[in-house]
């Protein structure tokens, strides 16, 4: 029973290695540089959006505290 399990693990690692080689040598898909640029651009946009949302939230909190100070709440 044990040799069969060992052969399956070897086959899994062999298939994993083949898939990695295919990914790096694929001429039809994007290169790693393109993927890195896309991920970087997505993170850049994400941080811009989160910055705008947090500034809007801070602005509304400031308005509510000013409202409470004016009307004695």
Legacy VTK file of the C-alpha trace (Angstrom):
# vtk DataFile Version 3.0
C-alpha trace
ASCII
DATASET POLYDATA
POINTS 73 float
0.000 0.000 0.000
2.810 2.429 0.787
4.620 2.272 -2.588
1.369 3.153 -4.348
0.976 6.296 -2.224
4.591 7.241 -2.900
4.068 6.891 -6.645
1.001 9.110 -6.494
2.931 11.824 -4.653
5.724 11.607 -7.234
3.181 11.906 -10.039
1.574 14.924 -8.377
4.932 16.698 -8.059
5.813 15.763 -11.643
2.513 17.153 -12.955
2.970 20.295 -10.859
6.439 20.808 -12.342
5.102 20.341 -15.861
2.322 22.884 -15.256
4.842 25.429 -13.918
7.064 24.933 -16.978
4.058 25.379 -19.272
3.051 28.561 -17.445
6.487 30.153 -17.838
6.947 29.077 -21.458
3.423 29.864 -22.675
3.605 32.058 -25.784
-0.122 32.661 -26.061
-0.803 33.995 -22.565
0.567 37.098 -20.934
4.045 37.220 -19.535
4.815 37.589 -15.857
5.676 41.260 -16.361
2.220 41.917 -17.788
0.593 40.080 -14.894
2.670 42.053 -12.391
1.732 45.340 -14.050
-1.955 44.432 -14.006
-1.833 43.477 -10.337
0.082 46.653 -9.495
-2.401 48.817 -11.378
-5.323 47.080 -9.642
-3.721 47.682 -6.230
-3.081 51.324 -7.132
-6.726 51.847 -8.081
-7.860 49.963 -4.964
-5.829 52.219 -2.662
-7.087 55.344 -4.421
-10.697 54.217 -3.991
-10.197 53.301 -0.331
-8.489 56.649 0.293
-11.397 58.550 -1.208
-13.937 56.524 0.775
-12.086 57.029 4.076
-11.792 60.764 3.462
-15.534 60.946 2.774
-16.199 59.041 5.995
-13.916 61.376 7.971
-15.685 64.366 6.442
-19.119 63.052 7.494
-17.878 62.341 11.033
-16.550 65.914 11.224
-19.876 67.292 10.019
-21.813 65.287 12.588
-19.569 66.419 15.437
-19.908 70.064 14.286
-23.673 69.653 14.113
-23.763 68.287 17.655
-21.533 71.123 18.923
-23.717 73.800 17.295
-27.028 72.456 18.547
-25.754 71.351 21.972
-26.240 67.639 21.596
LINES 1 74
73 0 1 2 3 4 5 6 7 8 9 10 11 12 13 14 15 16 17 18 19 20 21 22 23 24 25 26 27 28 29 30 31 32 33 34 35 36 37 38 39 40 41 42 43 44 45 46 47 48 49 50 51 52 53 54 55 56 57 58 59 60 61 62 63 64 65 66 67 68 69 70 71 72
